[in-house]
């Protein structure tokens, strides 16, 4: 499935939107990770190698099945040439 197709499904399904609202911070992070990985043309396997983890861990992260630590999110961000920023507003 292409990213645009997945994005269209996510944005058009009321149940998905409701679930996203309920878990908005977690899903915002996941969406950013997936978006950045796609922009860099990285597979989950390639990202996992850069992070130093298994592809299955990246898959679990991207599916929302995993509640990652800040340390893990930071490693993922660094592997993609990004930084992790956390703000209290």
Phi, psi and omega in degrees: 000134179281154182302317181298322178295315179297318180298320180296318178296314181301318185278350183251348183264114182302324179294319179294316179299317178299315180296320178298318178298322181292333182234040193301319182295311180302314183287331175297317178297313180299315180300319179296319179296312180298314181301313181294318179300317179293319178299327180272002181055042178258140170277167175299321180298316180295318178296318179302318179297318179294325181281331184089037181223184179270153177302324181298329177290322177293319178299314179297320177299310184290335180276349181085005181281349187240135176259093189287156173281162176298322179300316180294316178299322178296319178297319179297314179300312180298322180297334179260012178075023182242174174240153176263125178241131178239128181233143170259127182238000000 
